[in-house]
């Protein structure tokens, strides 16, 4: 499974969320196809940036915890 794939129910909810966002924030009504294409764009272009940032944050967190552990070394 590609890391950009999401299960059917989550994808359906994301599409609905996008449609609600456009209607509430931009006063635009978009259909399922437009919302799905927008979701695809987010998954392809934006999600990897967020994913990589999360990995960097986890790395820094674990690195700090390892430093704390080595302080206990006798």
C-alpha positions as CSV (number, residue, x, y, z in Angstrom):
1,X,0.0,0.0,0.0
2,X,1.3,3.4,-1.0
3,X,1.8,5.7,2.1
4,X,-0.6,8.2,0.4
5,X,-3.4,5.6,0.3
6,X,-6.1,5.9,2.9
7,X,-9.0,3.6,3.5
8,X,-12.3,4.1,1.9
9,X,-14.1,5.5,4.9
10,X,-11.4,7.9,5.9
11,X,-11.1,9.1,2.3
12,X,-14.9,9.6,2.1
13,X,-14.8,11.6,5.4
14,X,-11.9,13.7,4.1
15,X,-13.8,14.5,0.9
16,X,-16.8,15.6,3.0
17,X,-14.5,17.7,5.2
18,X,-13.0,19.4,2.2
19,X,-16.4,20.2,0.8
20,X,-17.5,21.7,4.1
21,X,-14.3,23.7,4.3
22,X,-14.8,25.2,0.9
23,X,-18.4,26.1,1.6
24,X,-17.8,27.6,5.1
25,X,-14.5,29.4,4.4
26,X,-14.7,30.3,0.7
27,X,-18.4,30.4,0.1
28,X,-17.8,27.9,-2.7
29,X,-19.8,24.7,-3.3
30,X,-17.6,22.0,-4.8
31,X,-18.5,18.5,-5.8
32,X,-17.1,15.1,-4.9
33,X,-14.8,15.0,-7.8
34,X,-13.2,18.5,-7.1
35,X,-12.8,17.6,-3.4
36,X,-11.2,14.2,-4.3
37,X,-8.8,15.9,-6.7
38,X,-7.9,18.4,-4.0
39,X,-7.4,15.6,-1.5
40,X,-5.1,13.9,-4.0
41,X,-3.1,17.1,-4.4
42,X,-2.7,17.4,-0.6
43,X,-1.7,13.7,-0.3
44,X,0.9,14.0,-3.1
45,X,2.4,17.4,-2.4
46,X,1.7,18.4,1.2
47,X,1.4,15.2,3.2
48,X,5.1,14.2,2.6
49,X,6.3,17.5,4.0
50,X,4.2,17.0,7.1
51,X,5.3,13.4,7.4
52,X,9.0,14.3,7.1
53,X,8.6,17.0,9.7
54,X,6.9,14.5,12.1
55,X,9.8,12.1,11.6
56,X,12.3,14.9,12.4
57,X,10.3,15.8,15.6
58,X,10.3,12.1,16.7
59,X,14.0,11.8,16.0
60,X,14.7,14.9,18.2
61,X,12.5,13.7,20.9
62,X,14.1,10.2,21.0
63,X,17.5,11.7,20.8
64,X,16.8,13.8,23.9
65,X,15.5,10.8,25.7
66,X,18.6,8.8,24.9
67,X,20.8,11.7,26.2
68,X,18.8,11.5,29.5
69,X,19.3,7.7,29.6
70,X,23.1,8.0,29.2
71,X,23.3,10.4,32.1
72,X,22.3,7.5,34.3
73,X,25.3,5.5,33.1
74,X,27.8,4.7,35.8
